[in-house]
Amino acid sequence: MDKLTCKPVSHDHEEFLRKTKKDEEFRKEYEASPVYTLIRQLLLARQHSGLTQEAIARKIGTTKSAVSRLESAGKHIPSITNLRKYAEAVGCGFEIKLVPQKNSLEYRLIHE
């Protein structure tokens, strides 16, 4: 049997987003998605902290690959505990909010 080899494929996520956000429909969906909102917040917080994924991993007692999964929108669903630890590592607080939907009674009472 032939030996399989893997060659890494380079990927510039920022360049990917620049190109895909030119598509108006994609841009609207991306910006409205709670998952991508969270990911943008994680990445911005890490950028502002000046820490690498490796540094955050050391601070919260995990691996760089676990931090990478936390910062991606894959199949992985991060735990609240890990999100809280990540927030603390980058010098942020962590809160979860339930926001009334526009068609709910609470929303209408507040905004009418």
Order of alpha helices (4+ residues) and beta strands (2+ residues): alpha-alpha-alpha-alpha-alpha-alpha-alpha
